[in-house]
Amino acid sequence: MNTTGLSQDNIVALIDCNNFYVSCERVFNPALKDKPVAVLSNNDGCLVSRSQEIKDLKIPMGAPGFKYEALIKKHGGTLLSSNYALYGDMSARVMEVLSMFSPDIEIYSIDEAFLGLNGFRTRDLEEFGRKIKRTVYKWTGIPVSVGISKTKTLAKIANHHAKKIPAFKGSLCLMDNERIEKALARTPVGEIWGIGRQYDKFLRQRQIETALQLRDAEDKFVDHYMTSVGHKTVLELRGYACINLDEAPAAKKSIVNSRSFGKQVTDLAELQEAVSNYITRASEKLRKQKSVAGYLMVFLSTNRFKEGPQYNNSQSTTLFPPTAYTPELIRIALELLDELYLPGFEYKKAGVMFADIMSENDVPLNFMETNYLDDKRKILMDIVDKLNRKYGQDTLFYASSGLQKDWQMRRAKLSPSWTTRWCDIPKVK
C-alpha cells in the first residue's frame, strides 16, 4: 500500500458527548439524573438517545417507545420527545468551549468534534483530555469522552474505550504502539469507523474479527478486496493520517427538508402550510451558507405501511435566476403542490429539496431579470433572519405557514425550549 506523503506524527482528539440528547435534558431537569431516560424520534416513535440506565435495562437503540414505556416507568424513568432547538443550541455551546482548546477544530456532528493537537506534544495528553472533559462539563453541563491518537480512526477507537472503561476517567491517549495494539485487539472489526455491516460480515467470513487483525492484513488482500475508503481505514489503523481535519466543511450541494405528519392529512390547505414551513426552513439553510438554489422539487407520499390506496409523486422546476428569496420560493412550491395534489388520499409525508446550489458570488448575470441579491429583497431576508436568530425561530413567519399547524409531528412529551425561548427560560426563586 502506498504511504507516500502520509504522516505518522499527527495528534488528533475526538470529543464525543455522552448520550447527548438525554444529557441536554438533564442539564435543565436535574430530577432526571440517575433515572432511566430516553429521547424519542419524530412523532414520538423510536428511541434515538438512551441514558446508561436505559441501556442497563437491555432496551435497544431504535426500539419502539410504546413497547418499552411501561417498563421504563416501572423503574422510575421517562420518555421524552425530541427537542431539536435545545439540542442544537447546547451543541453550539459545547463546540464553542472546544474551540478554546485548539484552533484546529472540525465539527463532525451535533455531538462530536475533532481537535488537531499537533502543537501539544510536550503535554500529558491524557490529562489534557481530562481537562477538556472537566471544562466542558463545568461550563455546559454536558459529559463528554475524549480519545486521542495519531489518526482520526484511532482517535475514534480511543474514544470508544474511554467511554466504556471507567478506569480511564473519560480520557484515553493511544500514542505508543503497545497501547494501540491492546486497544485494537479489544475492538471488534464492525466497530471501526468506516466499516459498515456488509464489510463486517465479509471480513469475519475471512477470519478478520478485530481491528488488530485488519490492521495486520496483507497488503495484497487489502488492495484486492477493499475500496479506497477501506484502504484509508487500514492505513489509519497503521498510524498514517490520511483523513485530514475538515476545518471549513464545503457548502451543501443539496438541501432537503421533510417531516412525517403527526396525523394523516387529506386537506390541501394543511399540505400548503407544511410545504410553506419546509421551504422557510430550507431557505434559511441556503442563506446561512451564503448560497442560492437553481432547482426546486416538492414531493408527497402516503403511508406505505397502511392498507388502502397509495400515492407517491413529485414535481420539480428550474429556478432562473437562482434564488434564496423565501416568498418567491413559497409561491413556486405551492404551484408545484397544486399539480401534485390528488384528493381522496391520506398523506403521511411531504417535503422539499433544493439542488443546483451555488455560492452567492457565482450567480450568473441575467439581463432580463434582476437577481434578488441586487435589490431590497436581499435586505429584507437579512433582516428577517437576524430577527429570528435574536428573538427565536418564527418570530417573523409567513402567513401561508399557518397558525394552528395541526399537521405537525407529534411531540406529546416535549420539554421546554430552555435556552431558545424567552418564556421557557428557567426562573430562579
C-alpha positions in Angstrom: 0.0 0.0 0.0 1.2 3.4 -0.9 2.1 5.6 2.1 4.0 8.4 0.2 3.4 11.8 1.7 1.5 10.4 4.7 2.5 11.3 8.3 2.7 9.2 11.4 3.4 12.2 13.6 -0.1 13.7 13.8 -2.0 14.1 17.1 -5.8 14.3 16.9 -8.5 14.2 19.5 -12.1 13.1 19.2 -14.5 14.6 21.7 -17.9 12.9 21.9 -20.8 14.0 24.0 -22.2 11.1 26.1 -25.9 10.2 25.5 -26.2 13.8 24.1 -29.9 14.3 23.8 -30.5 12.8 27.3 -27.6 14.8 28.7 -29.2 18.1 27.3 -32.5 17.3 29.0 -30.7 16.5 32.4 -28.9 19.9 32.4 -32.2 21.7 32.9 -34.1 19.0 34.7 -31.8 17.5 37.4 -34.7 15.3 38.6 -33.9 13.1 35.6 -30.4 12.3 36.8 -29.6 8.6 37.6 -33.0 7.6 36.2 -33.8 5.7 33.0 -34.4 8.4 30.4 -34.8 8.0 26.6 -35.5 10.5 23.8 -37.8 9.6 21.0 -37.6 10.2 17.3 -40.0 12.2 15.2 -43.7 11.6 16.0 -42.6 10.0 19.3 -41.6 6.8 17.5 -38.4 5.1 18.4 -35.6 5.5 20.9 -32.8 7.7 19.5 -30.9 8.5 22.7 -30.6 6.4 25.8 -29.2 7.0 29.3 -26.9 4.4 30.8 -29.8 3.3 32.9 -31.9 2.5 29.8 -29.0 0.5 28.4 -28.7 -1.4 31.6 -32.4 -2.4 31.1 -31.3 -4.1 27.8 -33.6 -1.8 25.8 -32.0 -1.5 22.3 -31.4 1.7 20.3 -34.2 2.2 17.8 -36.8 0.2 19.8 -40.4 1.5 19.6 -41.1 3.8 22.5 -44.7 2.4 23.2 -43.3 -1.1 23.6 -41.0 -0.2 26.5 -42.8 2.7 28.1 -44.4 0.6 30.9 -41.0 -1.0 31.7 -39.3 2.4 31.8 -41.9 3.9 34.1 -41.8 0.9 36.3 -38.1 1.7 37.0 -38.9 5.4 37.7 -37.9 6.6 34.3 -39.4 8.6 31.5 -39.6 9.0 27.7 -39.2 12.5 26.1 -39.9 13.9 22.7 -37.0 15.3 20.6 -36.3 18.9 21.4 -34.1 19.9 18.4 -34.0 23.6 19.3 -32.5 22.7 22.7 -30.0 20.2 21.3 -28.8 22.5 18.6 -28.2 25.3 21.0 -26.4 23.1 23.5 -24.3 21.6 20.7 -23.2 25.2 19.7 -22.2 25.9 23.3 -20.1 22.7 23.6 -18.3 23.4 20.3 -17.5 27.0 21.4 -15.9 25.6 24.5 -13.9 23.1 22.5 -12.6 25.8 20.1 -10.8 27.3 23.1 -8.6 24.3 23.4 -7.3 24.3 19.8 -7.6 26.5 16.8 -7.9 23.3 14.6 -11.4 22.0 15.0 -13.8 20.0 12.8 -17.4 19.8 14.0 -18.2 16.3 12.8 -21.8 16.0 14.0 -24.1 17.6 16.5 -22.3 15.7 19.4 -18.8 15.1 18.0 -15.8 17.2 17.1 -12.2 16.5 16.2 -9.4 18.7 17.5 -5.9 19.0 16.0 -3.3 18.8 18.8 0.0 18.8 16.9 1.2 21.8 19.0 0.6 19.9 22.3 3.4 17.3 22.1 5.0 18.2 25.4 1.8 17.9 27.4 0.4 14.9 29.3 -2.2 14.4 26.6 -4.4 12.0 28.6 -4.6 14.6 31.5 -5.2 17.3 28.9 -8.2 15.3 27.7 -9.5 15.2 31.2 -9.1 18.9 31.4 -11.2 19.3 28.3 -13.8 16.9 29.8 -13.9 18.9 33.1 -14.2 22.3 31.4 -17.0 21.2 29.0 -19.0 19.8 31.9 -18.4 22.8 34.2 -19.4 25.3 31.5 -22.2 23.5 29.8 -23.3 20.5 32.0 -22.7 18.1 29.2 -20.5 15.0 29.9 -18.0 14.1 27.2 -15.4 11.4 26.4 -12.1 12.2 24.9 -10.0 9.9 22.6 -6.5 11.0 21.4 -4.3 9.3 18.9 -2.3 9.6 15.7 -5.3 9.4 13.3 -9.0 10.1 13.3 -9.8 6.4 13.1 -7.5 5.6 16.1 -8.9 8.6 18.0 -12.4 7.1 17.4 -11.2 3.8 18.9 -9.6 5.6 21.8 -12.8 7.5 22.5 -14.8 4.3 22.5 -12.6 2.7 25.2 -12.5 6.0 27.2 -16.3 5.9 27.3 -16.7 2.2 28.1 -13.9 1.7 30.7 -14.3 3.7 33.9 -10.6 3.4 34.8 -9.7 5.8 32.0 -11.9 8.6 33.6 -13.2 9.7 30.3 -9.9 10.2 28.5 -7.6 7.8 26.7 -4.5 8.6 24.7 -3.2 6.0 22.3 0.2 7.1 21.0 2.6 4.3 21.8 2.4 1.1 19.8 1.8 -1.2 22.8 -1.3 0.6 23.9 -2.6 0.9 20.4 -2.2 -2.9 19.8 -4.1 -3.7 23.1 -6.9 -1.4 22.1 -7.2 -2.7 18.6 -7.2 -6.3 19.9 -10.2 -5.5 22.0 -12.1 -3.7 19.2 -14.5 -5.8 17.1 -13.9 -5.1 13.4 -17.6 -4.0 13.0 -17.0 -1.1 15.4 -14.2 0.5 13.4 -15.1 3.9 11.9 -15.9 3.3 8.2 -16.6 -0.4 8.4 -20.2 -1.0 7.6 -22.4 -4.0 8.1 -21.6 -5.7 4.8 -17.8 -5.1 5.3 -18.1 -6.5 8.8 -19.8 -9.7 7.5 -17.3 -10.0 4.7 -14.2 -9.6 6.9 -15.5 -12.0 9.6 -16.0 -14.7 6.9 -12.3 -14.3 6.2 -11.3 -14.7 9.9 -10.7 -11.0 10.4 -12.7 -10.3 13.6 -10.7 -7.5 15.3 -9.3 -4.1 14.4 -5.8 -5.5 15.1 -6.3 -8.3 12.6 -7.5 -5.8 10.0 -4.5 -3.6 10.6 -2.1 -6.5 10.1 -3.9 -7.9 7.0 -1.7 -8.5 4.0 -1.4 -5.6 1.5 -2.4 -7.9 -1.3 -5.7 -8.7 0.5 -6.4 -5.1 1.2 -5.6 -4.0 -2.4 -7.8 -6.7 -3.9 -10.9 -6.7 -1.7 -11.2 -3.2 -0.2 -12.4 0.1 -1.7 -10.5 3.4 -1.4 -12.3 4.1 1.8 -11.2 0.7 3.1 -7.6 1.4 2.1 -7.7 4.6 4.1 -9.2 2.8 7.1 -6.3 0.3 7.2 -3.7 3.0 6.7 -5.2 5.0 9.6 -5.2 1.9 11.8 -1.4 1.6 11.0 -0.9 5.2 12.2 -0.8 7.0 8.8 -3.0 10.1 8.9 -4.9 10.2 5.5 -8.3 11.6 6.6 -7.5 15.3 7.3 -9.3 17.7 9.6 -12.1 19.4 7.6 -12.0 22.8 9.3 -14.3 24.5 6.8 -16.9 22.0 5.6 -18.0 22.5 2.0 -21.4 24.1 1.4 -24.1 21.5 0.9 -24.8 20.6 -2.7 -28.5 19.8 -2.0 -30.8 20.6 0.9 -33.8 18.5 1.8 -36.5 19.5 4.4 -39.1 16.9 5.1 -41.2 15.5 8.0 -43.8 12.9 8.6 -47.0 14.4 9.7 -48.4 13.8 13.2 -51.7 12.6 11.6 -53.0 11.5 8.2 -53.5 14.7 6.1 -56.1 14.9 3.4 -56.7 18.6 3.2 -54.8 20.7 0.6 -54.7 23.7 2.9 -52.8 21.7 5.5 -50.4 20.4 2.9 -49.8 24.0 1.8 -49.0 25.1 5.3 -46.5 22.2 5.7 -44.8 22.9 2.4 -44.5 26.6 3.2 -42.8 25.7 6.5 -40.4 23.3 4.8 -39.5 26.0 2.2 -38.9 28.5 5.0 -36.5 26.2 6.9 -34.7 25.1 3.7 -34.3 28.7 2.6 -32.8 29.7 5.9 -30.2 27.0 5.5 -29.4 28.3 2.0 -28.8 31.8 3.2 -26.8 30.6 6.2 -24.2 29.1 3.9 -24.5 32.2 1.5 -25.9 30.1 -1.3 -28.8 30.2 -3.8 -30.6 27.3 -5.5 -31.3 26.7 -9.1 -33.6 23.7 -8.8 -36.7 23.0 -6.5 -38.6 19.8 -6.0 -41.7 19.2 -4.0 -42.8 15.6 -3.1 -45.8 13.9 -1.4 -46.3 10.4 -0.2 -48.9 8.3 1.6 -48.2 5.8 4.4 -46.9 2.6 2.6 -47.3 0.6 5.8 -51.1 1.3 6.0 -53.7 -0.6 3.9 -55.5 1.4 1.3 -54.7 3.3 -1.9 -51.2 4.6 -2.2 -49.8 7.7 -3.9 -46.2 8.9 -4.2 -45.2 11.6 -6.6 -43.0 14.7 -7.1 -42.9 17.8 -9.2 -39.8 20.0 -9.9 -38.8 23.1 -11.7 -35.6 25.1 -12.6 -35.1 28.4 -10.8 -33.7 31.1 -13.0 -32.2 33.2 -11.8 -31.1 31.1 -8.8 -32.5 32.4 -5.6 -32.9 32.1 -1.8 -35.8 34.5 -1.6 -38.4 32.8 0.6 -41.6 34.4 -0.6 -40.8 33.6 -4.2 -39.8 30.0 -3.3 -43.0 29.5 -1.4 -45.1 30.7 -4.3 -43.4 28.3 -6.7 -43.5 25.4 -4.3 -47.3 25.9 -3.8 -47.8 25.9 -7.6 -45.9 22.6 -7.8 -48.0 21.2 -4.9 -51.3 22.1 -6.7 -50.0 20.0 -9.6 -49.1 17.2 -7.3 -52.1 17.0 -5.0 -54.8 14.4 -5.6 -57.9 14.4 -3.4 -59.0 11.2 -1.7 -55.6 10.1 -0.4 -54.4 10.2 3.2 -50.9 11.8 3.1 -48.2 10.9 5.6 -45.3 12.9 4.4 -44.3 15.9 2.3 -41.0 17.6 1.6 -39.0 20.0 -0.5 -35.5 19.7 -2.0 -33.1 22.4 -3.3 -30.4 21.4 -5.8 -28.1 23.1 -8.3 -26.8 25.1 -5.3 -24.1 27.7 -5.9 -22.4 30.4 -3.9 -24.0 33.9 -4.0 -20.7 35.1 -5.6 -21.1 32.7 -8.5 -24.6 33.6 -9.7 -24.6 34.3 -13.4 -25.6 37.7 -14.8 -29.1 38.0 -16.2 -30.1 41.0 -18.3 -33.7 40.0 -18.3 -34.5 39.8 -14.6 -32.9 41.4 -11.5 -31.5 38.9 -9.1 -32.8 39.1 -5.6 -29.2 39.6 -4.3 -29.1 43.0 -6.1 -32.2 44.7 -4.7 -34.3 45.2 -1.5 -35.3 41.5 -1.3 -31.8 40.6 0.0 -32.0 43.3 2.6 -35.5 42.0 3.7 -34.2 38.4 4.0 -31.2 39.6 6.1 -33.5 41.5 8.5 -35.9 38.5 8.9 -33.1 36.1 9.5 -31.4 38.4 12.0 -34.7 39.0 14.0 -35.5 35.3 14.1 -32.0 34.4 15.3 -32.2 37.0 18.0 -35.8 36.5 19.2 -36.4 32.9 18.3 -37.5 30.9 15.3 -40.7 32.1 13.6 -40.8 35.4 15.5 -41.5 36.6 11.9 -43.1 34.0 9.8 -45.1 33.8 6.5 -48.9 33.7 6.7 -49.0 30.7 4.3 -47.2 28.6 7.1 -50.4 28.7 9.2 -51.1 29.3 12.9 -52.6 26.0 14.3 -50.4 23.6 12.4 -52.4 20.5 13.4 -50.4 18.5 10.8 -47.1 18.9 12.8 -45.4 15.8 14.1 -46.4 14.5 17.5 -44.3 15.7 20.4 -46.5 15.0 23.3 -43.6 14.6 25.7 -41.7 17.8 24.7 -39.6 19.6 27.2 -39.4 23.4 27.3 -37.0 25.2 25.0 -34.9 26.3 28.0 -32.3 28.3 26.0 -34.1 29.5 22.9 -37.5 30.8 24.0 -37.9 33.7 26.4 -40.9 32.3 28.2 -39.2 29.0 28.8 -36.0 30.4 30.4 -35.7 28.8 33.9 -36.7 31.1 36.7 -34.6 31.3 39.9 -36.7 31.6 43.1 
